[in-house]
Amino acid sequence: MSAPLHMLLVDDDPASLHLVGRFVETEGFHVSTARNAEEAERMALETHPHLVIADVVLPGKDGFALLARLKEKLPQTEVILLTGHASVERAVDAIRDGACDYIEKPVDRARLVAALRKAKQQIALRLENLDLRGRLDAQAREMLVGQSEPIAEIRKTIERVASGNMSVFIEGESGTGKEIAAEMLHRLGVRAREQLVKVSCAAIPENLLESEMFGYEKGAFTGATQARAGKFEFAHQGTLFLDEIGEMSTGLQAKLLRVLQDGQFSRLGGNEMRTVDVRVVCATNVEVEKAIAAGKFREDLFYRLNVVRLRMPPLRDRLDDVPLLAAHFLGRFRKRMNVEELQISPGALQKLQGHSWPGNVRELANAIERAVALHRGPVIEAVDFDFGSKVRPVSKGTPSLTFELGTSLEKVEDQMIRAAMDACGGDKEKAASMLGISSRTIYRKLGESGN
């Protein structure tokens, strides 16, 4: 450590202050002194010392009382207690109450130096953890790229509520970054050391979603040859992200509501009640009020989930962020494809800012990735982005394609889905609407083809 560590020495004996102070300074500490617990507490709250060494016997409050106050107010501060009447019981009490060490007076220099070095190791570890946490927090804050007012407000809201345990309801079109917002909430929160477990309610067939979320017991259904924990159990003390919750059946919504109310559930096919501590964050691209009115979403569940509501803005409403996002994705893909020198021209950026981005940020990421993969020189130019070449829907709302006689139905379906996905900038919900099928069908078909 380059800067000296700050230590507060507390003793009403001037001789002891002088002697111990000299020993401590040789170990690289900057020393301040106090004569009683009240003065020491005031100084500690003002200066936040790395270490406090306090005599147990002090005027007024004793060293144990000071230890308790410091651990309450400054839990990162290490404390060593000194006593003229050492005993095993008192030493055990001191360590149990949070002291780093407990030393008998008169102080033996070798014993004190050993205690100081032990304390320095603990301090170094704490500082390293704080630095790591700070860097992780900084990285998390950079997950939502952009400086426009809409995204800045979203970022501020996330930072305000991340440390709580309340449920968060994220709305927005597909591709706007709802999952990234959920990850940022988790990583900035008190549950960051635990798991963020993700469930895509649209990608899992309805008849399997309940067992995926709550688990099942052996024999619960045909093929259940052994018990299996569900996502709620995996997310215990962490965060559960329910993506596209608008696709969940109302029956399963009722069971979810019960878990949110009391933190308990039973696995499919079982009777044992299991208790979990989970923060739930959910996302949807449907207009939830319309879904409630249509009877597709439970109003009581919505009120339980909607403690904090985030609306992710579409990219067309924050086009000023396109250059920053383009630079972000360019950096990601040129590193992945080992083309570190590749740049993007001002003309190309201008063209990107002029596009309406129906697929939002996801479509922009796909466009940058395609341009990097197909680049023809050291600079990506405007001509490398050809938005007009995408398949457009004809009057009936389906992509216009031609097929050779004899093409299998499976191949026709696959090409139709891919054409619709391309036309919608990768937005599965819009592609499903265009084709007149459910988004579950698209997830299933793409899964079957390995994509």
C-alpha positions as CSV (number, residue, x, y, z in Angstrom):
1,M,0.0,0.0,0.0
2,S,1.5,3.3,-1.0
3,A,-0.4,5.6,1.3
4,P,0.1,5.1,5.1
5,L,-2.8,3.5,7.0
6,H,-4.5,5.6,9.6
7,M,-4.7,4.2,13.1
8,L,-6.5,5.6,16.2
9,L,-4.9,4.8,19.6
10,V,-7.1,5.1,22.6
11,D,-5.7,5.0,26.2
12,D,-5.9,7.3,29.2
13,D,-2.3,6.4,30.2
14,P,0.2,8.9,28.5
15,A,3.1,6.4,28.9
16,S,1.2,3.7,27.2
17,L,0.1,6.1,24.4
18,H,3.8,7.0,23.8
19,L,5.1,3.5,23.9
20,V,2.5,1.8,21.8
21,G,2.4,4.8,19.4
22,R,6.1,4.3,18.6
23,F,5.7,0.6,17.9
24,V,2.8,1.3,15.6
25,E,4.5,4.0,13.6
26,T,7.4,1.6,12.8
27,E,4.8,-0.6,11.0
28,G,3.8,2.2,8.7
29,F,0.7,3.6,10.4
30,H,-0.2,7.2,10.8
31,V,-1.3,7.5,14.4
32,S,-3.9,9.7,16.1
33,T,-4.7,9.5,19.8
34,A,-7.7,9.8,22.1
35,R,-8.0,9.6,25.9
36,N,-11.5,8.1,26.3
37,A,-14.2,6.2,24.3
38,E,-16.4,9.2,23.6
39,E,-13.5,11.2,22.1
40,A,-12.4,8.1,20.2
41,E,-15.9,7.5,18.7
42,R,-16.2,11.1,17.6
43,M,-12.7,11.1,15.9
44,A,-13.4,7.7,14.3
45,L,-16.7,8.9,12.8
46,E,-14.9,11.9,11.3
47,T,-11.7,10.2,10.0
48,H,-12.7,6.5,9.4
49,P,-9.4,5.0,10.6
50,H,-8.3,1.6,9.2
51,L,-7.4,0.4,12.7
52,V,-8.3,1.3,16.3
53,I,-6.2,0.0,19.2
54,A,-8.1,0.7,22.5
55,D,-7.4,-0.1,26.2
56,V,-10.3,-2.0,27.8
57,V,-10.2,0.1,30.9
58,L,-11.1,3.7,30.0
59,P,-12.9,6.6,31.8
60,G,-16.6,6.3,31.2
61,K,-17.4,3.7,28.5
62,D,-14.9,0.9,28.4
63,G,-13.1,-0.6,25.4
64,F,-15.8,-3.3,24.9
65,A,-18.5,-0.6,24.6
66,L,-16.3,1.3,22.1
67,L,-15.8,-1.9,20.1
68,A,-19.5,-2.4,19.9
69,R,-20.1,1.1,18.6
70,L,-17.3,0.9,16.1
71,K,-18.6,-2.4,14.7
72,E,-22.1,-0.8,14.4
73,K,-20.9,2.4,12.8
74,L,-17.7,1.5,11.0
75,P,-17.8,-2.3,10.3
76,Q,-14.8,-2.0,7.9
77,T,-12.5,-0.7,10.8
78,E,-10.3,-3.3,12.5
79,V,-10.1,-3.2,16.3
80,I,-7.4,-4.5,18.7
81,L,-8.1,-4.4,22.4
82,L,-5.4,-4.0,25.2
83,T,-5.9,-5.1,28.8
84,G,-4.0,-5.3,32.0
85,H,-6.1,-8.3,33.1
86,A,-6.1,-10.8,30.3
87,S,-8.2,-14.0,30.5
88,V,-9.2,-16.6,28.0
89,E,-12.9,-15.8,28.5
90,R,-12.4,-12.1,27.9
91,A,-10.3,-12.7,24.8
92,V,-13.0,-15.1,23.4
93,D,-15.6,-12.4,24.1
94,A,-13.5,-9.8,22.3
95,I,-13.0,-11.9,19.2
96,R,-16.7,-12.9,19.2
97,D,-17.7,-9.3,19.3
98,G,-15.5,-8.4,16.3
99,A,-12.1,-7.5,17.6
100,C,-9.2,-8.4,15.3
101,D,-7.0,-9.3,18.4
102,Y,-6.7,-9.1,22.2
103,I,-3.3,-8.2,23.8
104,E,-2.2,-8.2,27.4
105,K,-0.5,-5.2,29.0
106,P,2.3,-4.4,29.4
107,V,2.5,-4.7,25.7
108,D,5.2,-7.0,24.3
109,R,6.6,-5.5,21.1
110,A,6.8,-8.8,19.2
111,R,3.3,-9.7,20.2
112,L,2.0,-6.2,19.1
113,V,3.9,-6.3,15.8
114,A,2.3,-9.8,15.0
115,A,-1.1,-8.4,15.8
116,L,-0.5,-5.3,13.6
117,R,0.6,-7.4,10.7
118,K,-2.4,-9.6,11.0
119,A,-4.6,-6.5,11.0
120,K,-2.8,-5.1,7.9
121,Q,-3.6,-8.3,6.1
122,Q,-7.3,-8.0,7.0
123,I,-7.3,-4.3,5.9
124,A,-5.5,-5.1,2.6
125,L,-8.1,-7.7,1.9
126,R,-11.0,-5.4,2.7
127,L,-9.5,-2.6,0.5
128,E,-9.0,-5.1,-2.3
129,N,-12.6,-6.2,-2.1
130,L,-13.8,-2.6,-2.0
131,D,-11.8,-1.8,-5.0
132,L,-13.1,-4.9,-6.9
133,R,-16.7,-4.0,-5.9
134,G,-16.1,-0.5,-7.1
135,R,-14.8,-1.6,-10.5
136,L,-17.7,-4.1,-10.9
137,D,-20.2,-1.4,-10.0
138,A,-18.5,0.9,-12.6
139,Q,-18.8,-1.9,-15.2
140,A,-22.4,-2.5,-14.3
141,R,-23.2,1.2,-14.7
142,E,-21.8,1.1,-18.2
143,M,-24.0,-1.8,-19.3
144,L,-26.7,0.6,-20.6
145,V,-24.8,2.5,-23.2
146,G,-26.0,6.0,-24.0
147,Q,-26.1,9.6,-22.8
148,S,-29.6,10.6,-24.0
149,E,-32.1,11.8,-21.5
150,P,-34.4,8.7,-21.7
151,I,-31.5,6.3,-21.0
152,A,-30.0,8.5,-18.4
153,E,-33.3,8.5,-16.5
154,I,-33.5,4.7,-16.7
155,R,-29.9,4.4,-15.4
156,K,-30.6,6.8,-12.5
157,T,-33.7,4.8,-11.5
158,I,-31.9,1.5,-11.6
159,E,-29.1,2.9,-9.4
160,R,-31.7,4.2,-6.9
161,V,-33.6,1.0,-6.5
162,A,-30.9,-1.6,-7.1
163,S,-29.9,-1.9,-3.4
164,G,-33.5,-2.7,-2.4
165,N,-35.4,-6.0,-2.6
166,M,-38.6,-4.7,-4.3
167,S,-39.9,-6.3,-7.4
168,V,-39.2,-4.4,-10.7
169,F,-41.4,-4.5,-13.8
170,I,-39.6,-3.7,-17.0
171,E,-41.6,-2.8,-20.1
172,G,-40.4,-2.1,-23.7
173,E,-40.3,-3.3,-27.2
174,S,-38.2,-6.3,-28.1
175,G,-34.6,-5.4,-28.4
176,T,-34.6,-2.3,-26.2
177,G,-32.4,-3.8,-23.5
178,K,-34.8,-5.1,-20.9
179,E,-32.5,-8.0,-20.0
180,I,-29.5,-5.7,-19.7
181,A,-31.5,-3.5,-17.3
182,A,-32.3,-6.6,-15.2
183,E,-28.6,-7.6,-15.1
184,M,-27.7,-4.1,-14.0
185,L,-30.3,-4.2,-11.2
186,H,-28.8,-7.4,-10.0
187,R,-25.1,-6.5,-10.2
188,L,-25.6,-3.2,-8.4
189,G,-27.7,-4.7,-5.7
190,V,-27.1,-6.5,-2.4
191,R,-27.7,-9.8,-4.1
192,A,-24.8,-9.4,-6.6
193,R,-22.8,-12.2,-5.0
194,E,-25.6,-14.7,-5.6
195,Q,-27.1,-15.9,-8.9
196,L,-29.1,-14.1,-11.5
197,V,-31.4,-16.8,-12.9
198,K,-33.1,-16.1,-16.1
199,V,-36.4,-17.7,-17.4
200,S,-37.8,-17.0,-20.9
201,C,-41.5,-17.5,-20.5
202,A,-41.9,-17.4,-24.3
203,A,-39.2,-19.8,-25.1
204,I,-40.4,-22.7,-22.8
205,P,-43.5,-24.6,-23.8
206,E,-46.4,-23.8,-21.6
207,N,-46.8,-27.3,-20.2
208,L,-43.1,-27.3,-19.1
209,L,-42.9,-23.8,-17.7
210,E,-44.3,-24.7,-14.3
211,S,-41.9,-27.5,-13.7
212,E,-39.0,-25.3,-15.0
213,M,-39.9,-22.6,-12.5
214,F,-40.8,-24.7,-9.4
215,G,-39.1,-28.0,-10.1
216,Y,-40.7,-31.5,-9.7
217,E,-40.5,-34.6,-7.6
218,K,-39.7,-38.1,-8.9
219,G,-42.7,-39.6,-10.6
220,A,-44.5,-36.3,-11.0
221,F,-45.1,-37.1,-14.7
222,T,-44.0,-39.6,-17.3
223,G,-40.2,-39.3,-17.7
224,A,-39.6,-37.7,-14.2
225,T,-37.2,-40.4,-13.1
226,Q,-35.6,-38.2,-10.4
227,A,-36.5,-35.0,-8.5
228,R,-35.3,-31.7,-9.9
229,A,-35.0,-28.3,-8.4
230,G,-36.6,-25.4,-10.3
231,K,-35.4,-21.9,-11.1
232,F,-36.8,-20.4,-7.9
233,E,-34.6,-22.7,-5.8
234,F,-31.6,-21.9,-7.9
235,A,-32.3,-18.2,-7.4
236,H,-32.5,-18.4,-3.6
237,Q,-31.0,-15.3,-2.1
238,G,-30.4,-14.0,-5.6
239,T,-32.5,-12.6,-8.4
240,L,-35.0,-14.3,-10.7
241,F,-35.6,-12.6,-14.1
242,L,-38.8,-13.6,-15.8
243,D,-38.5,-12.5,-19.4
244,E,-41.7,-12.1,-21.5
245,I,-43.9,-12.7,-18.5
246,G,-46.8,-11.7,-20.6
247,E,-46.6,-15.2,-22.3
248,M,-47.3,-16.9,-18.9
249,S,-50.7,-18.6,-18.6
250,T,-53.1,-17.1,-16.0
251,G,-53.1,-20.4,-14.1
252,L,-49.3,-20.3,-13.6
253,Q,-49.6,-16.6,-12.8
254,A,-51.8,-17.5,-9.8
255,K,-49.1,-19.8,-8.5
256,L,-46.4,-17.2,-9.0
257,L,-48.5,-14.7,-7.1
258,R,-48.7,-17.1,-4.1
259,V,-44.9,-17.4,-4.1
260,L,-44.5,-13.7,-4.2
261,Q,-46.9,-13.2,-1.3
262,D,-45.3,-15.7,1.2
263,G,-42.1,-16.9,-0.3
264,Q,-43.3,-20.6,-0.3
265,F,-44.2,-23.1,-3.0
266,S,-44.2,-26.9,-3.6
267,R,-42.6,-28.7,-6.4
268,L,-44.7,-30.3,-9.1
269,G,-46.0,-33.6,-7.8
270,G,-44.9,-32.8,-4.2
271,N,-46.5,-31.7,-0.9
272,E,-43.5,-30.3,0.9
273,M,-43.5,-26.5,1.2
274,R,-40.2,-24.9,0.3
275,T,-39.2,-21.4,1.4
276,V,-37.1,-19.2,-0.8
277,D,-35.8,-15.6,-0.6
278,V,-35.8,-14.3,-4.2
279,R,-36.0,-10.9,-5.7
280,V,-38.2,-11.0,-8.8
281,V,-37.5,-8.8,-11.9
282,C,-39.8,-9.3,-14.9
283,A,-40.0,-8.0,-18.4
284,T,-42.6,-7.8,-21.1
285,N,-43.1,-6.2,-24.5
286,V,-46.9,-6.4,-24.4
287,E,-49.0,-3.4,-23.2
288,V,-49.9,-4.9,-19.8
289,E,-53.0,-2.8,-19.2
290,K,-54.5,-4.1,-22.4
291,A,-53.5,-7.6,-21.4
292,I,-55.3,-7.2,-18.1
293,A,-58.4,-5.8,-19.8
294,A,-58.4,-8.8,-22.2
295,G,-58.1,-11.3,-19.2
296,K,-54.6,-12.4,-20.2
297,F,-52.7,-11.0,-17.3
298,R,-53.8,-11.1,-13.6
299,E,-54.3,-7.6,-12.2
300,D,-53.4,-8.7,-8.7
301,L,-50.1,-10.2,-10.0
302,F,-49.3,-7.0,-11.9
303,Y,-49.7,-4.9,-8.7
304,R,-47.5,-7.3,-6.8
305,L,-44.8,-7.1,-9.5
306,N,-45.2,-3.4,-10.3
307,V,-43.5,-2.0,-7.2
308,V,-41.0,-0.2,-9.5
309,R,-41.8,0.2,-13.2
310,L,-39.2,0.8,-15.9
311,R,-40.1,1.7,-19.5
312,M,-37.2,1.0,-21.8
313,P,-37.2,3.6,-24.6
314,P,-37.1,2.4,-28.3
315,L,-34.0,3.3,-30.1
316,R,-35.9,5.6,-32.5
317,D,-36.6,7.8,-29.4
318,R,-32.8,8.1,-28.6
319,L,-31.1,8.3,-32.0
320,D,-28.4,10.5,-30.4
321,D,-27.1,7.4,-28.7
322,V,-26.6,5.5,-32.0
323,P,-22.9,6.6,-32.4
324,L,-22.1,5.5,-28.9
325,L,-23.9,2.2,-29.3
326,A,-22.2,1.6,-32.7
327,A,-18.8,2.2,-31.2
328,H,-19.7,-0.1,-28.3
329,F,-20.7,-3.0,-30.7
330,L,-17.9,-2.3,-33.1
331,G,-15.4,-2.7,-30.2
332,R,-17.0,-6.0,-29.2
333,F,-17.2,-7.6,-32.7
334,R,-13.8,-6.5,-34.0
335,K,-12.2,-8.0,-31.0
336,R,-14.2,-11.2,-31.4
337,M,-13.3,-11.3,-35.1
338,N,-9.7,-10.2,-34.6
339,V,-9.9,-7.0,-36.8
340,E,-8.8,-4.5,-34.1
341,E,-7.9,-1.8,-36.7
342,L,-11.4,-1.7,-38.3
343,Q,-13.1,1.7,-38.0
344,I,-16.5,3.2,-39.0
345,S,-16.8,6.3,-41.2
346,P,-18.8,9.4,-40.2
347,G,-21.0,8.8,-43.3
348,A,-21.8,5.4,-42.0
349,L,-22.7,6.7,-38.6
350,Q,-24.9,9.4,-40.2
351,K,-26.7,6.6,-42.1
352,L,-27.2,4.6,-38.9
353,Q,-28.7,7.6,-37.2
354,G,-31.2,8.1,-40.1
355,H,-32.6,4.6,-39.7
356,S,-35.8,4.0,-37.7
357,W,-34.5,0.7,-36.1
358,P,-37.7,-1.4,-35.8
359,G,-35.7,-4.0,-34.0
360,N,-34.1,-1.5,-31.7
361,V,-30.7,-2.0,-30.1
362,R,-30.7,-5.7,-31.0
363,E,-31.1,-4.8,-34.7
364,L,-28.2,-2.2,-34.5
365,A,-26.0,-4.9,-32.9
366,N,-26.8,-7.3,-35.7
367,A,-26.1,-4.6,-38.3
368,I,-22.7,-3.8,-36.8
369,E,-21.8,-7.5,-36.5
370,R,-22.8,-8.2,-40.1
371,A,-20.7,-5.1,-41.3
372,V,-17.7,-6.3,-39.4
373,A,-18.0,-9.8,-40.7
374,L,-18.3,-8.7,-44.3
375,H,-16.0,-5.6,-44.3
376,R,-14.1,-4.9,-47.5
377,G,-11.5,-2.5,-46.2
378,P,-10.1,-0.8,-43.1
379,V,-13.2,1.4,-42.7
380,I,-16.9,0.5,-42.6
381,E,-18.7,2.8,-45.0
382,A,-22.4,3.8,-45.4
383,V,-22.7,1.4,-48.4
384,D,-22.0,-1.5,-46.0
385,F,-25.4,-0.9,-44.4
386,D,-28.2,-1.7,-46.8
387,F,-31.5,-1.5,-44.9
388,G,-33.5,-1.4,-48.1
389,S,-32.5,-4.9,-49.1
390,K,-34.5,-6.6,-46.3
391,V,-37.5,-8.6,-47.2
392,R,-40.6,-6.5,-46.8
393,P,-44.2,-7.8,-46.0
394,V,-46.7,-7.9,-48.8
395,S,-50.3,-6.8,-48.4
396,K,-51.3,-9.9,-46.3
397,G,-48.5,-9.2,-43.8
398,T,-46.2,-12.1,-44.7
399,P,-42.7,-12.0,-46.3
400,S,-42.6,-12.4,-50.1
401,L,-40.5,-15.4,-51.0
402,T,-40.4,-18.0,-53.9
403,F,-39.6,-21.7,-53.5
404,E,-38.6,-24.4,-56.0
405,L,-41.2,-27.1,-56.6
406,G,-40.5,-30.0,-54.2
407,T,-39.2,-27.9,-51.3
408,S,-40.2,-29.5,-48.1
409,L,-42.7,-27.9,-45.8
410,E,-40.2,-27.8,-43.0
411,K,-37.7,-25.9,-45.2
412,V,-40.5,-23.5,-46.3
413,E,-41.4,-22.8,-42.7
414,D,-37.8,-22.3,-41.7
415,Q,-37.1,-19.8,-44.6
416,M,-40.4,-17.9,-43.9
417,I,-39.5,-17.5,-40.2
418,R,-36.0,-16.3,-41.1
419,A,-37.2,-13.9,-43.7
420,A,-39.7,-12.5,-41.2
421,M,-37.0,-12.2,-38.5
422,D,-34.8,-10.4,-41.0
423,A,-37.6,-8.0,-42.0
424,C,-38.3,-7.3,-38.3
425,G,-34.7,-6.7,-37.3
426,G,-34.5,-9.9,-35.2
427,D,-37.7,-9.1,-33.2
428,K,-39.4,-12.5,-32.6
429,E,-42.6,-10.9,-31.4
430,K,-43.0,-8.7,-34.6
431,A,-42.0,-11.6,-36.8
432,A,-44.7,-13.8,-35.1
433,S,-47.3,-11.2,-35.6
434,M,-46.3,-10.8,-39.2
435,L,-46.7,-14.5,-39.8
436,G,-49.8,-14.9,-37.8
437,I,-48.3,-17.5,-35.4
438,S,-47.3,-17.4,-31.7
439,S,-43.8,-16.3,-30.6
440,R,-43.5,-19.7,-28.9
441,T,-43.7,-21.3,-32.3
442,I,-40.8,-19.2,-33.5
443,Y,-38.7,-20.0,-30.4
444,R,-39.5,-23.7,-31.0
445,K,-38.7,-23.7,-34.7
446,L,-35.4,-21.9,-34.3
447,G,-34.5,-24.2,-31.4
448,E,-35.1,-27.2,-33.6
449,S,-32.9,-25.9,-36.3
450,G,-30.1,-25.2,-33.8
451,N,-30.3,-21.4,-33.8
